[in-house]
Amino acid sequence: MTDLIASLRRIVGENHVLTDGDLSAYEQDWRRREHGKALAVVRPGSTEEVAAVVKACAANGTAIVPQGGNTGLVVGSTPDTSGTQVVLNLGRMNTVRALDKDNLTITVDAGCILQSLQERCEKEGFLFPLSLAAEGSCTIGGNLGTNAGGTQVVRYGNTRELCLGLEVVNAQGEIWNGLKGLRKDNTGYDLRNLFIGSEGTLGVITAATMKIYPMPASQLTAWAALPSFEAAVQLLGLAHQYLGAGLTGFEVMNRFALTLVDKHMPQLRVPFIDNPDFPYAVVLENSDSESEAHARARFEALMEAAFEQEIVLDAVVAENLGQAHNLWHIRESIPLAQVEEGLNIKHDISVPISRIPAFVEHATAVLAHKVPGMRLVNFGHLGDGNLHFNVQAPESMDPKAFLEAREHEINHIVYDAVAKFGGSISAEHGIGTLKAATLPDYQSPVALSMMRAIKQALDPHGIMNPNCMLARQS
């Protein structure tokens, strides 16, 4: 191993191979569930250096864990405890390579921070619509590796739909340059989509060409209080009808999720929080290419119809950008409020939108029966059928003890309900190592067999993120 370390230092430089000191930023996952031990943390500065690092590790039979901002929620970018894996952190590779205004694309290194990409596009008069709570620290490579979603999927799709090309270093240390930025290219298998969402198990994404959009003339945000989850689905249908492609955000939150924000972040002033008769709220966004007046007229027509049909109990429309940011900040603060409340059992699930109310009713009833006193934090991207259906410990129980004692049971209650209603156990967070052992219980054996065949073909020696996604077969 000392020879490998020496080789890695020659490739990327002495200062960019970390073996000593506090490496918890690289070895511990964002939720602090797991703390691994890396042989070394390697921080390459170019695609060529990534390729050389992968070749050196492949020759030595050393496993590689690709890492972006390390903000994932399924322990997919941190090393195990063996002390034998190399963490390949791409944070130094953060350059914007090109912005093509006519082609409406931007090409960036994989280590580019999402917020930096958004700001660069905005400076040039364009919109990059991917938006996540972790956008100040997550990277575009990690977003692609997990096929991240976020709050604007209802209009623009997941990260996969925003990507037109990739540059990838494969498990043999070869560079594939697929950064053409073409919207049509039928010249064989779609390798781009193979690597997107593969969680670093097939190769290392080093750069990407992403779609950008003209900046909307106006963006308006509204907050609506609702009597039920069914009403939220009905409001979504009306929003599609009245706003069309202008509907760029539609997030649902249950009352308990909002009480956590109100409790731990009272400065945010959650609308209608004092009214216990409002069990659900929705924040929705209308982006208009014409004018603010046009956007507001369409919004008002939507709300008038929703009030007439008794879908909405009360509502507020942001009067300026600051108010809009505040409303969105409340929604985005729910995960942090959960952290303040204590460890919780997270579920990132998707169900056909038409079946979500029935799923919520069924899963909530089973949980309430099997886990008395549990507190449900139910929120997420209703516009694309993705809920974060999280279970908080009873107030009388230590959150860590609750998680250790009940996580496995609660996971299967929720996942069985997801399967019953035709959904998926992972909508946008991925599988990582956290769900790798659970995946075979809810994924088709035929699908798993094809996935393993792809893994074997592209990474025959199993060095790319070996404990992630596909659990080792005994």
Disulfide bonds with the S-S distance in Angstrom:
none
